[in-house]
Amino acid sequence: MTPFEPADWIVEGTVEAVNVEQGTLTLWVGGFDELQTVPLCAQFPEWMLRVGANFRTMIPTVEARNGKLTGESWGEIEPVEYTSIEEMIKKL
């Protein structure tokens, strides 16, 4: 795979660890069997650099199929807000 592989597979995940000294993020990504550790990159928004941040983005299909993120190609990274059932009922 080259760094120019298109990011075209939608995933959601959660930041599990931030290691500034090593320059990495460890992520839980839906559909992956293992936690994924990727290099920090300028594309990561500031809100994402904290444990527990939920996100949605796109990754290359080949990485999704292989079950291993390289961290070389990302789509737009968006926050994902989860609402509890109790909060949803209150809004009705």
C-alpha positions in Angstrom: 0.0 0.0 0.0 1.2 3.5 -0.8 0.5 6.6 1.3 -1.8 7.7 -1.5 -4.3 4.9 -0.9 -7.8 6.6 -0.8 -9.6 6.8 2.5 -13.0 5.4 1.5 -14.2 3.1 4.3 -16.3 4.7 7.1 -15.3 3.7 10.7 -16.2 4.9 14.2 -13.9 4.6 17.2 -12.7 5.8 20.6 -9.3 7.0 21.7 -8.0 4.6 24.2 -4.5 6.2 24.9 -2.5 9.2 24.0 1.3 8.9 24.2 2.9 12.2 23.4 6.4 11.0 24.2 6.1 8.2 21.6 4.0 10.4 19.3 1.1 7.8 19.1 -2.6 7.4 19.6 -4.1 4.0 20.5 -7.6 3.6 19.1 -10.5 1.2 19.4 -12.0 1.0 16.0 -15.3 -0.7 15.2 -14.8 -3.9 13.1 -11.1 -4.4 14.2 -10.2 -7.3 16.5 -7.2 -5.5 18.1 -6.6 -1.9 19.4 -4.8 0.1 16.7 -1.8 2.3 17.5 -1.0 5.0 14.9 1.4 7.9 14.7 0.1 11.3 15.8 -0.5 13.5 12.7 -1.4 17.1 12.1 -4.8 16.1 10.7 -6.0 15.0 14.2 -8.1 17.7 15.7 -7.3 18.9 19.2 -10.5 17.5 20.7 -9.4 14.0 19.6 -6.2 14.1 21.6 -7.9 12.9 24.8 -8.8 9.4 26.1 -12.5 8.7 25.6 -12.9 10.9 22.5 -15.4 9.3 20.1 -14.8 9.9 16.4 -15.9 9.0 12.8 -13.6 9.0 9.8 -12.7 7.2 6.7 -9.8 4.8 6.2 -8.5 2.9 3.2 -10.5 -0.2 2.4 -7.4 -2.3 2.3 -6.6 -1.4 5.9 -10.2 -2.2 7.0 -9.9 -5.6 5.3 -6.5 -6.3 6.7 -7.5 -5.2 10.2 -4.4 -3.0 10.6 -4.3 0.8 10.5 -1.1 2.4 9.2 -2.2 5.9 10.0 -1.0 7.2 6.6 -4.4 8.1 5.1 -7.4 9.5 6.8 -10.7 11.1 5.7 -12.2 14.0 7.5 -12.3 13.3 11.3 -15.5 14.2 13.0 -16.6 13.9 16.7 -19.4 11.4 17.5 -21.7 12.3 20.3 -23.5 9.5 22.0 -26.7 10.0 23.9 -28.1 7.7 26.6 -31.7 6.4 26.2 -32.7 8.4 29.3 -31.5 11.7 27.6 -33.3 10.8 24.4 -36.6 10.2 26.3 -36.2 13.5 28.1 -36.1 15.3 24.7 -39.3 13.7 23.5 
